[in-house]
Amino acid sequence: MRMNSFQKYESDVSSYWRHFPCTFTKAKMSKLYDTEGKEYIDFFCGAGAMNYGHNNEYIMSKIIEYMQGDNIIHALDMHTSAKEAFLDAFGEKILKPRGLDYKLMFCSPSGTNANEAALKMARKATGRQNVFSFMGAFHGMSTGSLALTSSEYDRNGAGQTLSNVTFMPYPFGFGEKFDTIAYMESILESDHSGIEKPAAIIVETVQAEGGIVVAPVEWLKRLRELCTKHGIYLICDDIQVGCGRTGNFFSFERAGIVPDMVTMSKSIGGCGMPMSVVLLKPELDVLLPGQHNGTFRGFQPAFIGATAALDIANDEFFANVRKKDELITKYYEENIKTIDERIGHRGIGLIHAIVTDQLDCFDNGALNDEIQNECFDRGLIIELAGQRSCALKILPALTITEDELIAGMDILRDSIKAVLAKK
């Protein structure tokens, strides 16, 4: 058989095509299309980078108008009209209504680089090297961010020792069986814990790659109090679960807390445009000019897309996300839990999981591999997450219609039924 160009030239490190073995050519809002013309409902959403849908007409019209006008595309971190418009819009529409006093640091356009920058600032500001992360966390694949990531598989790709991070129990699994905040408090209070006081604690308020695990509001409040008490900076990684994903623009809003830094990427660019930013309290703006730079930290079309997205991300938009959250939960109760009581569910906003690891036929994740393949054959793109790929991850565009959402859930339900029937 003749090798295609992907097999012949592309590195084996590429991964997603192994789950979705076709060649995609077009996309519109919540639908993807392959070269054969087959239509797929998208519950993957570019791993959370397409919150406003593929080729959202309003956002794309602004980008196309900008690019057709001979406006500047590449500008490093120089002042531009596109960046100024985004800063003004973000300040007026996001920061001021929430009473937030953050400066914005633009990074090379990937989420992991935002986390690298946040680590730098916390360590420089405190003079301490250690950082607390959580079991189940995913914060990126560059060396510093990978050190914060708990997945054994991901860490094994580093080729070197990953240091200066201490992992703490997340309030999930065995972490639910004791008070994790009290545990951290005892470590910080003890002069015999053997654990260096951290410069920062980094947290996902919803662990996405960790299996869609939602941190309790009270736990998040206590975490904020712990950091304040001990002079530790709190970093919220909102790269995947920000930009409205949980039903508010920021995922931490439901807890009424204010992190010292917030890292954002993925959907902040509006429609898949590469962009990465750290929101930081002014006292953390400690890096000297050029101490965290990058050639593409100012991709101007991304500023245009990001500004347009802020026109969409209003209170009505977030309320609609919360309505669809209720729809998914109701659907699970009426149509999936009834298949087998041991099939679980968790989630918030428009990030949910159907969890199958309590089924006898789970077999170390092989069951969900089959369900994912069945979904693909039936026209649904869905990813897996969590320990042993226990979670079927429901991550549609926030703009998905209720009819499309139900249609996708129907495919998921029917795929689960079909695979379990074989078992």
Protein Blocks (a to p, Z undefined) as FASTA:
>chain_A
ZZdfklmmmcfkbmklmmmgcddfbdchjaccdfkopacddfklnnopamnoghifklmm
mmmmmmmnopafbgcjaccfklmmmmmmmmmmmmmmnopacdddddddbfklmmmmmmmm
mmmmnopabdcddehiafbjbfklmmmpmblklmmmnopacehiacddddehjllmpcfk
lmmmmmmmpcklopacdfbdcddfbdfknoopacdfklmmmmmmmmmmnopacdddfklm
gghlnopablklmnopacfbdcdehjlnonopacddddddfklmmbcghiagcfklmcfk
lmmmmmmmmmmmcfklmmmmmmmmmmmmmmmmmmmmmmpmklccddehjadcddfklpfk
lnnolmmmmmmmmmmmnopacddedehhlaccddddfkbcfklmmmmmmmmmmmmmmmmm
mZZ
